[in-house]
Amino acid sequence: MGARDAVWHRGLWLPERAAFIMRLMHVGLLVADLDRSAAFYEQVLGLKRAERPNLGFPGIFYRLEGGGQIHLMKLPDPCLGCERPRHGGRDDHLALGVHDLETVRARLHAHGVRHTLSRSGRKALFCRDPDGHAIELMQLNARA
């Protein structure tokens, strides 16, 4: 293992790839109304629930392809009342890959969910969940 292939960490040479974050495991989102949020994530986005341990507060876990999860947590929101940018791409946001962006776009429209197209030219759009969290939905394997 050459110096370019490794990094020094706590007295050991580690493979360079070991020092980098490899995968997003989950995203935690605070929600005010768990039932309203569940309707959005399940009926609009089509996500399926994952098992959730008893954490002492209400919540729902959703599984994503590749092993990641979205965790909804019914807890007080410290940003309640904060003004958010109109376009979700200029706000904190979560990006999810989709197999067919046009089908997702039609589904958002059918449920009355407003969205904006990505300003980067990528095949992507932004919407907000019932609590105002920005979600980017990106076409997988898209050619810009």
C-alpha positions in Angstrom: 0.0 0.0 0.0 1.6 3.3 -1.1 1.2 6.6 0.5 -1.3 7.7 -2.1 -3.5 4.8 -1.3 -3.7 5.2 2.4 -4.2 7.8 5.1 -2.7 8.0 8.6 -5.4 7.8 11.2 -4.7 7.3 15.0 -1.4 5.7 14.5 -2.5 3.4 11.7 -2.3 3.5 7.9 -5.8 2.9 6.6 -7.0 2.4 3.0 -7.9 5.8 1.7 -11.5 4.8 1.1 -11.9 3.9 4.8 -11.6 7.6 5.8 -14.5 8.8 3.7 -18.2 8.7 4.3 -19.6 5.9 2.1 -23.4 6.0 2.4 -26.2 8.1 3.7 -27.9 5.8 6.3 -31.0 7.9 7.2 -32.4 11.3 7.3 -34.5 12.5 10.4 -37.3 15.0 9.8 -39.3 16.7 12.5 -43.1 16.6 11.8 -46.1 18.2 13.5 -48.8 15.8 12.5 -47.7 12.2 12.0 -50.8 11.1 10.2 -50.7 14.0 7.7 -47.0 13.2 7.0 -47.6 9.5 6.7 -50.3 10.2 4.0 -47.7 12.3 2.1 -44.8 9.9 2.3 -47.0 6.8 1.7 -49.7 7.9 -0.7 -47.9 10.6 -2.6 -44.3 9.3 -2.6 -45.2 5.6 -2.3 -42.8 4.8 0.5 -43.1 1.7 2.6 -42.7 1.6 6.4 -39.8 0.0 8.1 -39.7 -1.5 11.6 -39.2 1.2 14.3 -38.1 0.6 17.9 -39.9 2.3 20.7 -37.9 5.5 21.1 -40.2 7.2 23.7 -41.8 9.6 21.2 -44.0 9.0 18.1 -42.5 8.4 14.7 -42.3 6.4 11.6 -39.4 4.9 9.7 -39.5 4.4 5.9 -37.1 2.2 3.9 -35.5 3.2 0.6 -33.8 1.2 -2.1 -30.2 0.6 -1.1 -30.8 0.4 2.6 -31.3 4.1 3.5 -34.2 5.3 5.5 -36.3 8.4 6.2 -37.2 8.8 9.9 -40.2 11.0 10.7 -40.2 12.2 14.4 -43.1 13.9 16.1 -41.1 16.4 18.2 -41.1 20.1 18.7 -39.6 22.0 15.7 -37.1 24.7 16.6 -37.6 26.3 13.2 -41.4 26.6 13.3 -42.3 29.9 11.7 -39.0 30.3 9.9 -39.3 31.7 6.4 -38.2 29.3 3.7 -37.1 30.0 0.1 -39.8 29.4 -2.5 -37.5 27.0 -4.5 -36.4 24.0 -2.4 -33.1 23.8 -4.1 -32.1 26.9 -2.2 -33.0 25.4 1.2 -32.0 22.5 3.3 -33.3 19.5 1.3 -33.2 15.8 0.9 -32.7 14.3 -2.6 -34.3 11.0 -3.6 -33.7 9.2 -6.8 -36.7 8.0 -8.8 -37.1 5.6 -11.7 -39.6 7.7 -13.6 -39.7 11.4 -12.9 -42.8 12.1 -15.2 -44.8 9.5 -13.3 -43.8 11.1 -10.0 -44.6 14.6 -11.4 -48.1 13.4 -12.4 -48.6 11.8 -8.9 -47.6 15.1 -7.2 -50.1 17.0 -9.5 -52.9 14.5 -8.8 -52.4 15.1 -5.0 -52.2 18.9 -5.4 -48.5 19.0 -4.4 -46.8 22.1 -5.8 -43.3 21.7 -7.2 -40.6 23.5 -9.1 -38.2 22.2 -11.7 -34.5 22.0 -11.0 -32.7 25.2 -12.1 -29.5 23.2 -12.9 -30.9 21.6 -16.0 -30.9 18.2 -14.5 -34.0 16.0 -14.7 -35.2 16.8 -11.2 -37.9 18.7 -9.3 -38.4 20.0 -5.8 -41.5 19.8 -3.7 -42.2 20.2 0.0 -43.8 17.8 2.5 -46.7 18.9 4.8 -44.1 20.3 7.3 -42.3 22.3 4.7 -39.2 20.1 4.3 -37.8 20.4 0.8 -37.5 17.2 -1.2 -35.6 16.9 -4.5 -36.8 14.1 -6.7 -34.1 13.2 -9.3 -34.4 11.0 -12.3 -32.0 8.0 -11.9 -29.7 7.4 -14.9 -30.8 10.6 -16.5 -28.8 12.3 -19.3 -28.9 16.0 -18.9 
